[in-house]
Amino acid sequence: MADAKYTPRLKTLYTTSIREKLTSQFNYTNGMQIPALDKVVINMGVGEAVADSKKIRSAVADLAAISGQKPIETKSRKSIATFKLRDGMTIGCKVTLRRERMYEFIDRLTTIALPRVKDFRGLNGKSFDGRGNFAMGLKEHTVFPEISYDNIETVWGMDIIVCTTARTNDEAKALLTEFGFPFRN
């Protein structure tokens, strides 16, 4: 459990300098107009769980280690015979991070995990949804230091969605750039 007096490094950076930079860049007149991070959703789809239910337990344990929070299992909504998938089967897991855990995860993502990705040339700057939310995918969950490469059974990919309070893509990109997201030119 986090100490009550502990404040993540990126949260302190946001309150001390990022807010001022965004205010001068976009000429905000009210402090509530300044974009902020809202939440981070991490999703891990485990298609092999249809044949082997042990894989989903391994994926849940890995996602819990990465996020520091217990994930929920996602279930299929309808049956698909060609994939041998029945309604209600567990096919993945996801976790929603907010507040301190969100800042800690983004700090580890930008400073530790992304530099460990093979042939990394930067994040796609067009992966915004038009309302200030950014989505990215990782092909391997082993780039996080919490995952021991010797103890994993299977390598899974994961989707990471960063939700902000920004109203436009430009505002969200400026916010995430200040947080250290390495966008391509």
CNS distance restraints for C-alpha pairs under 8 A (distance, minus, plus):
assign (resid   2 and name CA) (resid   6 and name CA) 6.93 0.50 0.50
assign (resid   7 and name CA) (resid  11 and name CA) 6.76 0.50 0.50
assign (resid   7 and name CA) (resid  12 and name CA) 6.80 0.50 0.50
assign (resid   7 and name CA) (resid 100 and name CA) 7.21 0.50 0.50
assign (resid   8 and name CA) (resid  12 and name CA) 6.51 0.50 0.50
assign (resid   8 and name CA) (resid 100 and name CA) 6.25 0.50 0.50
assign (resid   8 and name CA) (resid 103 and name CA) 6.35 0.50 0.50
assign (resid   8 and name CA) (resid 104 and name CA) 6.27 0.50 0.50
assign (resid   9 and name CA) (resid  13 and name CA) 6.25 0.50 0.50
assign (resid   9 and name CA) (resid 103 and name CA) 7.80 0.50 0.50
assign (resid   9 and name CA) (resid 104 and name CA) 7.84 0.50 0.50
assign (resid   9 and name CA) (resid 107 and name CA) 7.92 0.50 0.50
assign (resid  10 and name CA) (resid  14 and name CA) 6.04 0.50 0.50
assign (resid  10 and name CA) (resid 103 and name CA) 5.98 0.50 0.50
assign (resid  10 and name CA) (resid 104 and name CA) 7.59 0.50 0.50
assign (resid  10 and name CA) (resid 107 and name CA) 6.74 0.50 0.50
assign (resid  10 and name CA) (resid 179 and name CA) 7.07 0.50 0.50
assign (resid  11 and name CA) (resid  15 and name CA) 6.33 0.50 0.50
assign (resid  11 and name CA) (resid 100 and name CA) 7.82 0.50 0.50
assign (resid  11 and name CA) (resid 103 and name CA) 6.41 0.50 0.50
assign (resid  12 and name CA) (resid  16 and name CA) 6.06 0.50 0.50
assign (resid  13 and name CA) (resid  17 and name CA) 5.80 0.50 0.50
assign (resid  13 and name CA) (resid  18 and name CA) 6.44 0.50 0.50
assign (resid  14 and name CA) (resid  18 and name CA) 4.65 0.50 0.50
assign (resid  14 and name CA) (resid  19 and name CA) 5.97 0.50 0.50
assign (resid  14 and name CA) (resid 179 and name CA) 7.88 0.50 0.50
assign (resid  15 and name CA) (resid  19 and name CA) 6.07 0.50 0.50
assign (resid  16 and name CA) (resid  20 and name CA) 7.53 0.50 0.50
assign (resid  17 and name CA) (resid  21 and name CA) 6.36 0.50 0.50
assign (resid  18 and name CA) (resid  22 and name CA) 6.19 0.50 0.50
assign (resid  18 and name CA) (resid 175 and name CA) 7.55 0.50 0.50
assign (resid  18 and name CA) (resid 178 and name CA) 6.46 0.50 0.50
assign (resid  19 and name CA) (resid  23 and name CA) 6.11 0.50 0.50
assign (resid  19 and name CA) (resid  34 and name CA) 6.67 0.50 0.50
assign (resid  20 and name CA) (resid  24 and name CA) 6.30 0.50 0.50
assign (resid  21 and name CA) (resid  25 and name CA) 6.08 0.50 0.50
assign (resid  22 and name CA) (resid  26 and name CA) 5.97 0.50 0.50
assign (resid  22 and name CA) (resid  27 and name CA) 7.84 0.50 0.50
assign (resid  22 and name CA) (resid  28 and name CA) 7.98 0.50 0.50
assign (resid  22 and name CA) (resid  34 and name CA) 6.88 0.50 0.50
assign (resid  22 and name CA) (resid 174 and name CA) 7.48 0.50 0.50
assign (resid  22 and name CA) (resid 175 and name CA) 7.28 0.50 0.50
assign (resid  23 and name CA) (resid  27 and name CA) 5.29 0.50 0.50
assign (resid  23 and name CA) (resid  28 and name CA) 5.06 0.50 0.50
assign (resid  23 and name CA) (resid  29 and name CA) 7.86 0.50 0.50
assign (resid  23 and name CA) (resid  34 and name CA) 6.65 0.50 0.50
assign (resid  24 and name CA) (resid  28 and name CA) 7.24 0.50 0.50
assign (resid  26 and name CA) (resid 171 and name CA) 7.90 0.50 0.50
assign (resid  28 and name CA) (resid  33 and name CA) 6.28 0.50 0.50
assign (resid  28 and name CA) (resid  34 and name CA) 6.82 0.50 0.50
assign (resid  29 and name CA) (resid  33 and name CA) 7.53 0.50 0.50
assign (resid  30 and name CA) (resid  34 and name CA) 7.54 0.50 0.50
assign (resid  34 and name CA) (resid 166 and name CA) 7.53 0.50 0.50
assign (resid  35 and name CA) (resid 164 and name CA) 6.66 0.50 0.50
assign (resid  35 and name CA) (resid 165 and name CA) 5.06 0.50 0.50
assign (resid  35 and name CA) (resid 166 and name CA) 4.60 0.50 0.50
assign (resid  35 and name CA) (resid 167 and name CA) 7.88 0.50 0.50
assign (resid  35 and name CA) (resid 171 and name CA) 7.11 0.50 0.50
assign (resid  35 and name CA) (resid 172 and name CA) 7.16 0.50 0.50
assign (resid  35 and name CA) (resid 175 and name CA) 7.04 0.50 0.50
assign (resid  36 and name CA) (resid 164 and name CA) 5.63 0.50 0.50
assign (resid  36 and name CA) (resid 165 and name CA) 5.45 0.50 0.50
assign (resid  36 and name CA) (resid 166 and name CA) 6.94 0.50 0.50
assign (resid  36 and name CA) (resid 175 and name CA) 7.46 0.50 0.50
assign (resid  37 and name CA) (resid 162 and name CA) 7.55 0.50 0.50
assign (resid  37 and name CA) (resid 163 and name CA) 6.32 0.50 0.50
assign (resid  37 and name CA) (resid 164 and name CA) 4.42 0.50 0.50
assign (resid  37 and name CA) (resid 165 and name CA) 6.40 0.50 0.50
assign (resid  38 and name CA) (resid  98 and name CA) 6.86 0.50 0.50
assign (resid  38 and name CA) (resid  99 and name CA) 7.94 0.50 0.50
assign (resid  38 and name CA) (resid 162 and name CA) 7.78 0.50 0.50
assign (resid  38 and name CA) (resid 163 and name CA) 5.40 0.50 0.50
assign (resid  38 and name CA) (resid 164 and name CA) 4.85 0.50 0.50
assign (resid  38 and name CA) (resid 165 and name CA) 6.22 0.50 0.50
assign (resid  39 and name CA) (resid  96 and name CA) 6.81 0.50 0.50
assign (resid  39 and name CA) (resid  97 and name CA) 5.69 0.50 0.50
assign (resid  39 and name CA) (resid  98 and name CA) 4.88 0.50 0.50
assign (resid  39 and name CA) (resid  99 and name CA) 7.52 0.50 0.50
assign (resid  39 and name CA) (resid 102 and name CA) 6.49 0.50 0.50
assign (resid  39 and name CA) (resid 162 and name CA) 6.19 0.50 0.50
assign (resid  39 and name CA) (resid 163 and name CA) 5.23 0.50 0.50
assign (resid  39 and name CA) (resid 164 and name CA) 7.01 0.50 0.50
assign (resid  40 and name CA) (resid  96 and name CA) 5.75 0.50 0.50
assign (resid  40 and name CA) (resid  97 and name CA) 5.11 0.50 0.50
assign (resid  40 and name CA) (resid  98 and name CA) 6.66 0.50 0.50
assign (resid  40 and name CA) (resid 102 and name CA) 6.15 0.50 0.50
assign (resid  40 and name CA) (resid 160 and name CA) 6.96 0.50 0.50
assign (resid  40 and name CA) (resid 161 and name CA) 5.62 0.50 0.50
assign (resid  40 and name CA) (resid 162 and name CA) 4.61 0.50 0.50
assign (resid  40 and name CA) (resid 163 and name CA) 6.05 0.50 0.50
assign (resid  41 and name CA) (resid  94 and name CA) 7.06 0.50 0.50
assign (resid  41 and name CA) (resid  95 and name CA) 5.77 0.50 0.50
assign (resid  41 and name CA) (resid  96 and name CA) 4.45 0.50 0.50
assign (resid  41 and name CA) (resid  97 and name CA) 6.27 0.50 0.50
assign (resid  41 and name CA) (resid 160 and name CA) 5.83 0.50 0.50
assign (resid  41 and name CA) (resid 161 and name CA) 5.14 0.50 0.50
assign (resid  41 and name CA) (resid 162 and name CA) 6.65 0.50 0.50
assign (resid  41 and name CA) (resid 163 and name CA) 7.99 0.50 0.50
assign (resid  42 and name CA) (resid  94 and name CA) 5.48 0.50 0.50
assign (resid  42 and name CA) (resid  95 and name CA) 5.37 0.50 0.50
assign (resid  42 and name CA) (resid  96 and name CA) 6.48 0.50 0.50
assign (resid  42 and name CA) (resid 158 and name CA) 6.85 0.50 0.50
assign (resid  42 and name CA) (resid 159 and name CA) 5.71 0.50 0.50
assign (resid  42 and name CA) (resid 160 and name CA) 4.65 0.50 0.50
assign (resid  42 and name CA) (resid 161 and name CA) 6.50 0.50 0.50
assign (resid  43 and name CA) (resid  92 and name CA) 7.55 0.50 0.50
assign (resid  43 and name CA) (resid  93 and name CA) 6.02 0.50 0.50
assign (resid  43 and name CA) (resid  94 and name CA) 4.26 0.50 0.50
assign (resid  43 and name CA) (resid  95 and name CA) 6.66 0.50 0.50
assign (resid  43 and name CA) (resid 158 and name CA) 5.62 0.50 0.50
assign (resid  43 and name CA) (resid 159 and name CA) 5.06 0.50 0.50
assign (resid  43 and name CA) (resid 160 and name CA) 6.52 0.50 0.50
assign (resid  44 and name CA) (resid  59 and name CA) 7.55 0.50 0.50
assign (resid  44 and name CA) (resid  63 and name CA) 7.76 0.50 0.50
assign (resid  44 and name CA) (resid  92 and name CA) 5.63 0.50 0.50
assign (resid  44 and name CA) (resid  93 and name CA) 5.41 0.50 0.50
assign (resid  44 and name CA) (resid  94 and name CA) 6.07 0.50 0.50
assign (resid  44 and name CA) (resid 156 and name CA) 7.24 0.50 0.50
assign (resid  44 and name CA) (resid 157 and name CA) 6.43 0.50 0.50
assign (resid  44 and name CA) (resid 158 and name CA) 4.62 0.50 0.50
assign (resid  44 and name CA) (resid 159 and name CA) 6.44 0.50 0.50
assign (resid  45 and name CA) (resid  91 and name CA) 6.28 0.50 0.50
assign (resid  45 and name CA) (resid  92 and name CA) 4.28 0.50 0.50
assign (resid  45 and name CA) (resid  93 and name CA) 6.55 0.50 0.50
assign (resid  45 and name CA) (resid 156 and name CA) 7.72 0.50 0.50
assign (resid  45 and name CA) (resid 157 and name CA) 7.39 0.50 0.50
assign (resid  45 and name CA) (resid 158 and name CA) 7.00 0.50 0.50
assign (resid  46 and name CA) (resid  55 and name CA) 7.50 0.50 0.50
assign (resid  46 and name CA) (resid  56 and name CA) 6.57 0.50 0.50
assign (resid  46 and name CA) (resid  59 and name CA) 7.44 0.50 0.50
assign (resid  46 and name CA) (resid  91 and name CA) 5.40 0.50 0.50
assign (resid  46 and name CA) (resid  92 and name CA) 4.82 0.50 0.50
assign (resid  46 and name CA) (resid  93 and name CA) 7.85 0.50 0.50
assign (resid  46 and name CA) (resid 156 and name CA) 7.25 0.50 0.50
assign (resid  47 and name CA) (resid  91 and name CA) 5.84 0.50 0.50
assign (resid  47 and name CA) (resid  92 and name CA) 7.36 0.50 0.50
assign (resid  48 and name CA) (resid  52 and name CA) 6.36 0.50 0.50
assign (resid  48 and name CA) (resid  55 and name CA) 6.93 0.50 0.50
assign (resid  48 and name CA) (resid  91 and name CA) 7.92 0.50 0.50
assign (resid  49 and name CA) (resid  53 and name CA) 5.03 0.50 0.50
assign (resid  49 and name CA) (resid  54 and name CA) 7.24 0.50 0.50
assign (resid  49 and name CA) (resid  55 and name CA) 5.54 0.50 0.50
assign (resid  49 and name CA) (resid  56 and name CA) 5.59 0.50 0.50
assign (resid  49 and name CA) (resid  90 and name CA) 7.05 0.50 0.50
assign (resid  49 and name CA) (resid  91 and name CA) 5.86 0.50 0.50
assign (resid  49 and name CA) (resid  92 and name CA) 7.78 0.50 0.50
assign (resid  50 and name CA) (resid  84 and name CA) 7.18 0.50 0.50
assign (resid  50 and name CA) (resid  85 and name CA) 6.53 0.50 0.50
assign (resid  50 and name CA) (resid  89 and name CA) 7.35 0.50 0.50
assign (resid  50 and name CA) (resid  90 and name CA) 7.59 0.50 0.50
assign (resid  50 and name CA) (resid  91 and name CA) 6.84 0.50 0.50
assign (resid  52 and name CA) (resid  56 and name CA) 7.89 0.50 0.50
assign (resid  53 and name CA) (resid  57 and name CA) 7.12 0.50 0.50
assign (resid  54 and name CA) (resid  58 and name CA) 6.45 0.50 0.50
assign (resid  55 and name CA) (resid  59 and name CA) 6.19 0.50 0.50
assign (resid  56 and name CA) (resid  60 and name CA) 6.08 0.50 0.50
assign (resid  56 and name CA) (resid  90 and name CA) 7.56 0.50 0.50
assign (resid  56 and name CA) (resid  91 and name CA) 7.39 0.50 0.50
assign (resid  56 and name CA) (resid  92 and name CA) 6.70 0.50 0.50
assign (resid  56 and name CA) (resid  93 and name CA) 7.86 0.50 0.50
assign (resid  57 and name CA) (resid  61 and name CA) 6.18 0.50 0.50
assign (resid  58 and name CA) (resid  62 and name CA) 6.20 0.50 0.50
assign (resid  58 and name CA) (resid 153 and name CA) 7.82 0.50 0.50
assign (resid  59 and name CA) (resid  63 and name CA) 6.09 0.50 0.50
assign (resid  59 and name CA) (resid  92 and name CA) 7.86 0.50 0.50
assign (resid  59 and name CA) (resid  93 and name CA) 7.49 0.50 0.50
assign (resid  59 and name CA) (resid 156 and name CA) 7.88 0.50 0.50
assign (resid  60 and name CA) (resid  64 and name CA) 6.05 0.50 0.50
assign (resid  60 and name CA) (resid  70 and name CA) 7.78 0.50 0.50
assign (resid  60 and name CA) (resid  71 and name CA) 6.29 0.50 0.50
assign (resid  60 and name CA) (resid  72 and name CA) 7.96 0.50 0.50
assign (resid  60 and name CA) (resid  73 and name CA) 7.65 0.50 0.50
assign (resid  60 and name CA) (resid  93 and name CA) 6.34 0.50 0.50
assign (resid  61 and name CA) (resid  65 and name CA) 6.27 0.50 0.50
assign (resid  62 and name CA) (resid  66 and name CA) 6.27 0.50 0.50
assign (resid  62 and name CA) (resid 147 and name CA) 6.75 0.50 0.50
assign (resid  63 and name CA) (resid  67 and name CA) 6.02 0.50 0.50
assign (resid  63 and name CA) (resid  70 and name CA) 7.86 0.50 0.50
assign (resid  63 and name CA) (resid  71 and name CA) 6.80 0.50 0.50
assign (resid  63 and name CA) (resid  93 and name CA) 7.97 0.50 0.50
assign (resid  63 and name CA) (resid  94 and name CA) 7.87 0.50 0.50
assign (resid  63 and name CA) (resid  95 and name CA) 7.94 0.50 0.50
assign (resid  64 and name CA) (resid  68 and name CA) 5.36 0.50 0.50
assign (resid  64 and name CA) (resid  69 and name CA) 5.26 0.50 0.50
assign (resid  64 and name CA) (resid  70 and name CA) 5.14 0.50 0.50
assign (resid  64 and name CA) (resid  71 and name CA) 6.09 0.50 0.50
assign (resid  65 and name CA) (resid  69 and name CA) 7.56 0.50 0.50
assign (resid  65 and name CA) (resid 146 and name CA) 6.05 0.50 0.50
assign (resid  65 and name CA) (resid 147 and name CA) 7.23 0.50 0.50
assign (resid  66 and name CA) (resid 144 and name CA) 6.78 0.50 0.50
assign (resid  66 and name CA) (resid 146 and name CA) 5.88 0.50 0.50
assign (resid  66 and name CA) (resid 147 and name CA) 7.30 0.50 0.50
assign (resid  67 and name CA) (resid  95 and name CA) 7.60 0.50 0.50
assign (resid  67 and name CA) (resid  97 and name CA) 7.64 0.50 0.50
assign (resid  67 and name CA) (resid 101 and name CA) 7.61 0.50 0.50
assign (resid  67 and name CA) (resid 105 and name CA) 6.70 0.50 0.50
assign (resid  68 and name CA) (resid 101 and name CA) 7.50 0.50 0.50
assign (resid  69 and name CA) (resid  95 and name CA) 7.26 0.50 0.50
assign (resid  69 and name CA) (resid  97 and name CA) 7.92 0.50 0.50
assign (resid  70 and name CA) (resid  95 and name CA) 7.16 0.50 0.50
assign (resid  71 and name CA) (resid  93 and name CA) 6.07 0.50 0.50
assign (resid  71 and name CA) (resid  94 and name CA) 5.32 0.50 0.50
assign (resid  71 and name CA) (resid  95 and name CA) 4.67 0.50 0.50
assign (resid  72 and name CA) (resid  93 and name CA) 5.47 0.50 0.50
assign (resid  72 and name CA) (resid  94 and name CA) 5.60 0.50 0.50
assign (resid  72 and name CA) (resid  95 and name CA) 6.38 0.50 0.50
assign (resid  73 and name CA) (resid  90 and name CA) 6.35 0.50 0.50
assign (resid  73 and name CA) (resid  91 and name CA) 7.56 0.50 0.50
assign (resid  73 and name CA) (resid  92 and name CA) 5.79 0.50 0.50
assign (resid  73 and name CA) (resid  93 and name CA) 4.20 0.50 0.50
assign (resid  73 and name CA) (resid  94 and name CA) 6.56 0.50 0.50
assign (resid  74 and name CA) (resid  90 and name CA) 5.72 0.50 0.50
assign (resid  74 and name CA) (resid  91 and name CA) 6.00 0.50 0.50
assign (resid  74 and name CA) (resid  92 and name CA) 5.04 0.50 0.50
assign (resid  74 and name CA) (resid  93 and name CA) 5.10 0.50 0.50
assign (resid  74 and name CA) (resid  94 and name CA) 6.98 0.50 0.50
assign (resid  75 and name CA) (resid  87 and name CA) 7.78 0.50 0.50
assign (resid  75 and name CA) (resid  88 and name CA) 5.16 0.50 0.50
assign (resid  75 and name CA) (resid  89 and name CA) 5.21 0.50 0.50
assign (resid  75 and name CA) (resid  90 and name CA) 4.25 0.50 0.50
assign (resid  75 and name CA) (resid  91 and name CA) 5.57 0.50 0.50
assign (resid  75 and name CA) (resid  92 and name CA) 6.99 0.50 0.50
assign (resid  76 and name CA) (resid  85 and name CA) 7.72 0.50 0.50
assign (resid  76 and name CA) (resid  86 and name CA) 7.21 0.50 0.50
assign (resid  76 and name CA) (resid  87 and name CA) 5.52 0.50 0.50
assign (resid  76 and name CA) (resid  88 and name CA) 5.04 0.50 0.50
assign (resid  76 and name CA) (resid  89 and name CA) 5.48 0.50 0.50
assign (resid  76 and name CA) (resid  90 and name CA) 6.40 0.50 0.50
assign (resid  76 and name CA) (resid  91 and name CA) 6.39 0.50 0.50
assign (resid  77 and name CA) (resid  87 and name CA) 5.49 0.50 0.50
assign (resid  77 and name CA) (resid  88 and name CA) 6.13 0.50 0.50
assign (resid  78 and name CA) (resid  85 and name CA) 7.98 0.50 0.50
assign (resid  78 and name CA) (resid  86 and name CA) 6.55 0.50 0.50
assign (resid  78 and name CA) (resid  87 and name CA) 4.48 0.50 0.50
assign (resid  78 and name CA) (resid  88 and name CA) 7.30 0.50 0.50
assign (resid  79 and name CA) (resid  84 and name CA) 7.90 0.50 0.50
assign (resid  79 and name CA) (resid  85 and name CA) 5.33 0.50 0.50
assign (resid  79 and name CA) (resid  86 and name CA) 4.19 0.50 0.50
assign (resid  79 and name CA) (resid  87 and name CA) 4.65 0.50 0.50
assign (resid  80 and name CA) (resid  84 and name CA) 6.27 0.50 0.50
assign (resid  80 and name CA) (resid  85 and name CA) 5.08 0.50 0.50
assign (resid  80 and name CA) (resid  86 and name CA) 6.47 0.50 0.50
assign (resid  81 and name CA) (resid  85 and name CA) 6.02 0.50 0.50
assign (resid  81 and name CA) (resid  86 and name CA) 7.55 0.50 0.50
assign (resid  85 and name CA) (resid  89 and name CA) 6.99 0.50 0.50
assign (resid  97 and name CA) (resid 101 and name CA) 5.92 0.50 0.50
assign (resid  97 and name CA) (resid 102 and name CA) 4.91 0.50 0.50
assign (resid  98 and name CA) (resid 102 and name CA) 4.79 0.50 0.50
assign (resid  98 and name CA) (resid 103 and name CA) 7.85 0.50 0.50
assign (resid  99 and name CA) (resid 103 and name CA) 6.57 0.50 0.50
assign (resid 100 and name CA) (resid 104 and name CA) 6.18 0.50 0.50
assign (resid 101 and name CA) (resid 105 and name CA) 6.04 0.50 0.50
assign (resid 102 and name CA) (resid 106 and name CA) 6.24 0.50 0.50
assign (resid 103 and name CA) (resid 107 and name CA) 6.13 0.50 0.50
assign (resid 104 and name CA) (resid 108 and name CA) 6.31 0.50 0.50
assign (resid 105 and name CA) (resid 109 and name CA) 5.99 0.50 0.50
assign (resid 106 and name CA) (resid 110 and name CA) 6.08 0.50 0.50
assign (resid 107 and name CA) (resid 111 and name CA) 5.99 0.50 0.50
assign (resid 107 and name CA) (resid 112 and name CA) 7.93 0.50 0.50
assign (resid 108 and name CA) (resid 112 and name CA) 5.23 0.50 0.50
assign (resid 108 and name CA) (resid 113 and name CA) 6.34 0.50 0.50
assign (resid 108 and name CA) (resid 144 and name CA) 7.92 0.50 0.50
assign (resid 109 and name CA) (resid 113 and name CA) 4.80 0.50 0.50
assign (resid 109 and name CA) (resid 114 and name CA) 5.92 0.50 0.50
assign (resid 109 and name CA) (resid 144 and name CA) 7.73 0.50 0.50
assign (resid 110 and name CA) (resid 114 and name CA) 5.65 0.50 0.50
assign (resid 110 and name CA) (resid 115 and name CA) 7.51 0.50 0.50
assign (resid 110 and name CA) (resid 180 and name CA) 6.24 0.50 0.50
assign (resid 110 and name CA) (resid 181 and name CA) 5.98 0.50 0.50
assign (resid 110 and name CA) (resid 182 and name CA) 7.63 0.50 0.50
assign (resid 111 and name CA) (resid 115 and name CA) 6.86 0.50 0.50
assign (resid 112 and name CA) (resid 116 and name CA) 6.68 0.50 0.50
assign (resid 112 and name CA) (resid 144 and name CA) 7.16 0.50 0.50
assign (resid 112 and name CA) (resid 145 and name CA) 7.66 0.50 0.50
assign (resid 113 and name CA) (resid 117 and name CA) 6.81 0.50 0.50
assign (resid 113 and name CA) (resid 143 and name CA) 5.07 0.50 0.50
assign (resid 113 and name CA) (resid 144 and name CA) 5.13 0.50 0.50
assign (resid 113 and name CA) (resid 145 and name CA) 7.44 0.50 0.50
assign (resid 114 and name CA) (resid 120 and name CA) 7.48 0.50 0.50
assign (resid 114 and name CA) (resid 143 and name CA) 7.40 0.50 0.50
assign (resid 115 and name CA) (resid 120 and name CA) 7.20 0.50 0.50
assign (resid 116 and name CA) (resid 143 and name CA) 5.72 0.50 0.50
assign (resid 117 and name CA) (resid 143 and name CA) 6.35 0.50 0.50
assign (resid 121 and name CA) (resid 184 and name CA) 6.87 0.50 0.50
assign (resid 122 and name CA) (resid 182 and name CA) 5.30 0.50 0.50
assign (resid 122 and name CA) (resid 183 and name CA) 4.99 0.50 0.50
assign (resid 122 and name CA) (resid 184 and name CA) 4.74 0.50 0.50
assign (resid 123 and name CA) (resid 136 and name CA) 7.70 0.50 0.50
assign (resid 123 and name CA) (resid 181 and name CA) 7.56 0.50 0.50
assign (resid 123 and name CA) (resid 182 and name CA) 5.95 0.50 0.50
assign (resid 123 and name CA) (resid 183 and name CA) 4.48 0.50 0.50
assign (resid 123 and name CA) (resid 184 and name CA) 5.65 0.50 0.50
assign (resid 124 and name CA) (resid 183 and name CA) 6.05 0.50 0.50
assign (resid 124 and name CA) (resid 184 and name CA) 6.02 0.50 0.50
assign (resid 125 and name CA) (resid 173 and name CA) 7.48 0.50 0.50
assign (resid 125 and name CA) (resid 183 and name CA) 5.68 0.50 0.50
assign (resid 125 and name CA) (resid 184 and name CA) 6.41 0.50 0.50
assign (resid 127 and name CA) (resid 134 and name CA) 5.80 0.50 0.50
assign (resid 127 and name CA) (resid 135 and name CA) 5.78 0.50 0.50
assign (resid 127 and name CA) (resid 136 and name CA) 7.02 0.50 0.50
assign (resid 128 and name CA) (resid 132 and name CA) 6.34 0.50 0.50
assign (resid 128 and name CA) (resid 133 and name CA) 5.51 0.50 0.50
assign (resid 128 and name CA) (resid 134 and name CA) 4.57 0.50 0.50
assign (resid 128 and name CA) (resid 135 and name CA) 6.54 0.50 0.50
assign (resid 128 and name CA) (resid 169 and name CA) 6.13 0.50 0.50
assign (resid 129 and name CA) (resid 133 and name CA) 5.72 0.50 0.50
assign (resid 129 and name CA) (resid 134 and name CA) 6.68 0.50 0.50
assign (resid 129 and name CA) (resid 169 and name CA) 7.46 0.50 0.50
assign (resid 130 and name CA) (resid 167 and name CA) 7.97 0.50 0.50
assign (resid 130 and name CA) (resid 168 and name CA) 6.04 0.50 0.50
assign (resid 130 and name CA) (resid 169 and name CA) 5.55 0.50 0.50
assign (resid 131 and name CA) (resid 166 and name CA) 6.89 0.50 0.50
assign (resid 131 and name CA) (resid 167 and name CA) 5.31 0.50 0.50
assign (resid 131 and name CA) (resid 168 and name CA) 5.35 0.50 0.50
assign (resid 131 and name CA) (resid 169 and name CA) 6.36 0.50 0.50
assign (resid 132 and name CA) (resid 163 and name CA) 7.00 0.50 0.50
assign (resid 132 and name CA) (resid 164 and name CA) 5.84 0.50 0.50
assign (resid 132 and name CA) (resid 165 and name CA) 6.82 0.50 0.50
assign (resid 132 and name CA) (resid 166 and name CA) 4.93 0.50 0.50
assign (resid 132 and name CA) (resid 167 and name CA) 5.58 0.50 0.50
assign (resid 132 and name CA) (resid 168 and name CA) 5.15 0.50 0.50
assign (resid 132 and name CA) (resid 169 and name CA) 4.83 0.50 0.50
assign (resid 132 and name CA) (resid 170 and name CA) 7.84 0.50 0.50
assign (resid 132 and name CA) (resid 171 and name CA) 7.11 0.50 0.50
assign (resid 132 and name CA) (resid 172 and name CA) 4.91 0.50 0.50
assign (resid 132 and name CA) (resid 173 and name CA) 7.79 0.50 0.50
assign (resid 133 and name CA) (resid 161 and name CA) 7.11 0.50 0.50
assign (resid 133 and name CA) (resid 162 and name CA) 5.79 0.50 0.50
assign (resid 133 and name CA) (resid 163 and name CA) 4.57 0.50 0.50
assign (resid 133 and name CA) (resid 164 and name CA) 5.71 0.50 0.50
assign (resid 133 and name CA) (resid 166 and name CA) 7.88 0.50 0.50
assign (resid 133 and name CA) (resid 169 and name CA) 7.59 0.50 0.50
assign (resid 133 and name CA) (resid 172 and name CA) 7.02 0.50 0.50
assign (resid 134 and name CA) (resid 161 and name CA) 5.69 0.50 0.50
assign (resid 134 and name CA) (resid 162 and name CA) 5.13 0.50 0.50
assign (resid 134 and name CA) (resid 163 and name CA) 6.51 0.50 0.50
assign (resid 134 and name CA) (resid 172 and name CA) 7.90 0.50 0.50
assign (resid 135 and name CA) (resid 159 and name CA) 7.20 0.50 0.50
assign (resid 135 and name CA) (resid 160 and name CA) 5.80 0.50 0.50
assign (resid 135 and name CA) (resid 161 and name CA) 4.32 0.50 0.50
assign (resid 135 and name CA) (resid 162 and name CA) 6.29 0.50 0.50
assign (resid 136 and name CA) (resid 159 and name CA) 5.91 0.50 0.50
assign (resid 136 and name CA) (resid 160 and name CA) 5.33 0.50 0.50
assign (resid 136 and name CA) (resid 161 and name CA) 6.39 0.50 0.50
assign (resid 137 and name CA) (resid 157 and name CA) 7.21 0.50 0.50
assign (resid 137 and name CA) (resid 158 and name CA) 5.73 0.50 0.50
assign (resid 137 and name CA) (resid 159 and name CA) 4.43 0.50 0.50
assign (resid 137 and name CA) (resid 160 and name CA) 5.99 0.50 0.50
assign (resid 138 and name CA) (resid 157 and name CA) 5.41 0.50 0.50
assign (resid 138 and name CA) (resid 158 and name CA) 5.30 0.50 0.50
assign (resid 138 and name CA) (resid 159 and name CA) 6.42 0.50 0.50
assign (resid 138 and name CA) (resid 160 and name CA) 7.87 0.50 0.50
assign (resid 139 and name CA) (resid 156 and name CA) 6.75 0.50 0.50
assign (resid 139 and name CA) (resid 157 and name CA) 4.23 0.50 0.50
assign (resid 139 and name CA) (resid 158 and name CA) 6.62 0.50 0.50
assign (resid 140 and name CA) (resid 155 and name CA) 5.82 0.50 0.50
assign (resid 140 and name CA) (resid 156 and name CA) 5.49 0.50 0.50
assign (resid 140 and name CA) (resid 157 and name CA) 4.84 0.50 0.50
assign (resid 140 and name CA) (resid 158 and name CA) 7.24 0.50 0.50
assign (resid 141 and name CA) (resid 147 and name CA) 7.73 0.50 0.50
assign (resid 141 and name CA) (resid 155 and name CA) 6.50 0.50 0.50
assign (resid 141 and name CA) (resid 156 and name CA) 5.81 0.50 0.50
assign (resid 141 and name CA) (resid 157 and name CA) 5.81 0.50 0.50
assign (resid 141 and name CA) (resid 158 and name CA) 6.64 0.50 0.50
assign (resid 142 and name CA) (resid 147 and name CA) 5.73 0.50 0.50
assign (resid 142 and name CA) (resid 148 and name CA) 7.51 0.50 0.50
assign (resid 142 and name CA) (resid 149 and name CA) 6.56 0.50 0.50
assign (resid 142 and name CA) (resid 155 and name CA) 7.01 0.50 0.50
assign (resid 143 and name CA) (resid 147 and name CA) 7.70 0.50 0.50
assign (resid 147 and name CA) (resid 151 and name CA) 7.94 0.50 0.50
assign (resid 147 and name CA) (resid 152 and name CA) 7.63 0.50 0.50
assign (resid 148 and name CA) (resid 152 and name CA) 6.78 0.50 0.50
assign (resid 164 and name CA) (resid 172 and name CA) 6.75 0.50 0.50
assign (resid 166 and name CA) (resid 171 and name CA) 5.78 0.50 0.50
assign (resid 166 and name CA) (resid 172 and name CA) 5.37 0.50 0.50
assign (resid 167 and name CA) (resid 171 and name CA) 7.00 0.50 0.50
assign (resid 167 and name CA) (resid 172 and name CA) 7.62 0.50 0.50
assign (resid 168 and name CA) (resid 172 and name CA) 6.41 0.50 0.50
assign (resid 169 and name CA) (resid 173 and name CA) 5.97 0.50 0.50
assign (resid 170 and name CA) (resid 174 and name CA) 6.14 0.50 0.50
assign (resid 171 and name CA) (resid 175 and name CA) 6.22 0.50 0.50
assign (resid 172 and name CA) (resid 176 and name CA) 6.14 0.50 0.50
assign (resid 173 and name CA) (resid 177 and name CA) 5.92 0.50 0.50
assign (resid 174 and name CA) (resid 178 and name CA) 6.28 0.50 0.50
assign (resid 175 and name CA) (resid 179 and name CA) 6.49 0.50 0.50
assign (resid 176 and name CA) (resid 180 and name CA) 6.48 0.50 0.50
assign (resid 176 and name CA) (resid 181 and name CA) 5.59 0.50 0.50
assign (resid 177 and name CA) (resid 181 and name CA) 5.00 0.50 0.50
assign (resid 177 and name CA) (resid 182 and name CA) 6.84 0.50 0.50
assign (resid 177 and name CA) (resid 183 and name CA) 7.28 0.50 0.50
